[in-house]
Amino acid sequence: NKYGQLGLGHNNRLVERPERVGELAALGEKAVKVACGVHHSLVLCLSGRVYAFGYGECLGIGEVSMDARSTPVLLEALNE
């Protein structure tokens, strides 16, 4: 989780147990599919929206900043 790729709002390296991605829940989103890479993750929600978190350079699509993001970023290019 060095780059926030778990979407938990922090980049603590050690996460010992599964945790809910609070920001997705706060948005009323429910994950239906998850794809995880070494430095980033993507989540497809029941709404059809796609969110990403982790190392920005790996995200690439629809994200202006290349900074690491530890909270969900809506990928606009995939949600048009």
C-alpha positions as CSV (number, residue, x, y, z in Angstrom):
1,N,0.0,0.0,0.0
2,K,3.0,2.3,-0.4
3,Y,1.2,4.2,-3.2
4,G,-2.3,4.1,-1.6
5,Q,-3.3,1.4,-4.1
6,L,-5.8,-0.1,-1.5
7,G,-7.9,3.1,-1.6
8,L,-8.0,3.4,2.2
9,G,-7.0,7.0,2.4
10,H,-3.5,6.3,3.7
11,N,-0.3,4.8,2.4
12,N,0.6,2.7,5.4
13,R,2.7,-0.2,4.0
14,L,1.2,-2.8,6.3
15,V,-2.5,-3.6,6.1
16,E,-3.2,-6.8,8.1
17,R,-6.8,-7.4,7.3
18,P,-9.4,-6.5,4.7
19,E,-11.0,-3.1,5.0
20,R,-13.9,-1.3,3.4
21,V,-13.0,1.5,1.0
22,G,-14.9,4.1,3.0
23,E,-15.0,6.8,0.3
24,L,-16.7,4.5,-2.2
25,A,-19.3,3.5,0.5
26,A,-19.8,7.2,1.4
27,L,-20.6,7.8,-2.3
28,G,-23.2,5.0,-2.2
29,E,-21.1,2.9,-4.6
30,K,-21.0,-0.8,-4.5
31,A,-18.0,-2.6,-6.1
32,V,-18.8,-5.4,-8.5
33,K,-15.3,-6.1,-9.9
34,V,-11.8,-5.2,-8.7
35,A,-8.5,-5.3,-10.6
36,C,-5.3,-5.0,-8.6
37,G,-1.9,-4.2,-9.9
38,V,1.4,-3.9,-8.0
39,H,1.0,-0.1,-7.8
40,H,-2.7,0.6,-8.5
41,S,-6.2,-0.8,-8.3
42,L,-9.3,-0.3,-10.4
43,V,-12.9,-0.8,-9.2
44,L,-16.0,-1.2,-11.4
45,C,-19.1,-0.2,-9.4
46,L,-22.7,-1.3,-9.8
47,S,-23.4,2.2,-11.1
48,G,-21.1,1.5,-14.1
49,R,-18.5,4.1,-12.8
50,V,-14.9,3.1,-12.7
51,Y,-12.6,4.4,-9.9
52,A,-8.9,4.1,-9.5
53,F,-6.3,4.6,-6.7
54,G,-2.6,4.2,-6.4
55,Y,0.4,5.4,-8.3
56,G,-0.8,8.1,-10.7
57,E,1.7,7.2,-13.5
58,C,0.2,3.7,-13.6
59,L,-3.3,5.0,-13.7
60,G,-2.7,7.3,-16.7
61,I,-6.3,7.3,-18.0
62,G,-8.3,10.4,-17.1
63,E,-6.0,11.6,-14.4
64,V,-4.2,14.9,-14.8
65,S,-1.9,14.5,-11.7
66,M,0.7,11.7,-11.7
67,D,0.8,11.8,-7.9
68,A,-0.1,8.7,-5.9
69,R,-3.8,8.8,-4.8
70,S,-4.9,6.9,-1.7
71,T,-8.6,7.7,-2.2
72,P,-10.8,6.8,-5.2
73,V,-10.5,8.9,-8.3
74,L,-13.3,8.7,-10.8
75,L,-11.9,7.9,-14.3
76,E,-13.9,10.3,-16.4
77,A,-12.7,8.9,-19.7
78,L,-14.3,5.6,-18.9
79,N,-17.5,7.1,-17.6
80,E,-18.7,9.1,-20.5
